Every structure is written in structure tokens, then in C-alpha cells.
Amino acid sequence: RYLLVGQRVWNLAFSLDGKRIYTANGVTNDMSVIDTNSLKVLRSVPVGQLPWGVVAAP
């Protein structure tokens, strides 16, 4: 399955409960939040220039 998120996903992380995936989108300078149950992109969040990684923490 293909999901449309920001450009050039450089890294991703799963939430601790496994319900969300967070992607660092390097070219579009944002991160995407994906629901793992429905496989839908819930939102894109601007994060600043060239986000390289993402970490999910409580």
C-alpha cells in the first residue's frame, strides 16, 4: 500500500502503543502522523528545516 506523505522520508518511528507512525519528511520540512489501524495520514506538522529523524517517547 502507498501512503502520500511529505517528500523524502528520511526516518520513521512507531508510537509505543503501535497505533501511530511518525515520519520525518526531509524535503518538505514536516512530519506526518499515520494511523496504523486505518493506514491514513492524520496530519502533517511543520517542524523546521531538513528534519533528519524522529523519536517517539512517552
ZAMARGU-4260 file (C-alpha; in steps of 0.2 Angstrom, whole numbers, plus 5000, padded with zeros to 4 digits):
<rodrens>
0) 5000/5000/5000 | 5006/5018/4996 | 5003/5032/5008 | 5005/5050/5002 | 5016/5059/5015
5) 5029/5073/5013 | 5044/5071/5002 | 5059/5061/5006 | 5055/5051/5021 | 5072/5050/5030
10) 5067/5042/5046 | 5051/5035/5054 | 5046/5029/5072 | 5031/5020/5079 | 5022/5026/5095
15) 5025/5015/5110 | 5007/5008/5108 | 5010/5004/5090 | 4994/5015/5085 | 5004/5029/5076
20) 5019/5030/5064 | 5028/5047/5063 | 5039/5051/5048 | 5052/5064/5046 | 5050/5072/5028
25) 5066/5080/5024 | 5062/5090/5008 | 5045/5096/5014 | 5051/5101/5031 | 5037/5092/5040
30) 5032/5076/5049 | 5017/5065/5045 | 5007/5056/5058 | 4999/5040/5051 | 4986/5029/5060
35) 4992/5011/5059 | 4974/5004/5060 | 4966/5013/5046 | 4983/5017/5036 | 4978/5035/5034
40) 4988/5051/5036 | 4981/5060/5050 | 4991/5076/5049 | 5007/5084/5043 | 5016/5096/5055
45) 5029/5109/5050 | 5045/5106/5060 | 5058/5117/5053 | 5072/5114/5040 | 5078/5097/5035
50) 5071/5086/5048 | 5083/5071/5048 | 5075/5060/5062 | 5060/5057/5073 | 5059/5048/5090
55) 5043/5043/5099 | 5044/5045/5118 | 5030/5045/5131
</rodrens>
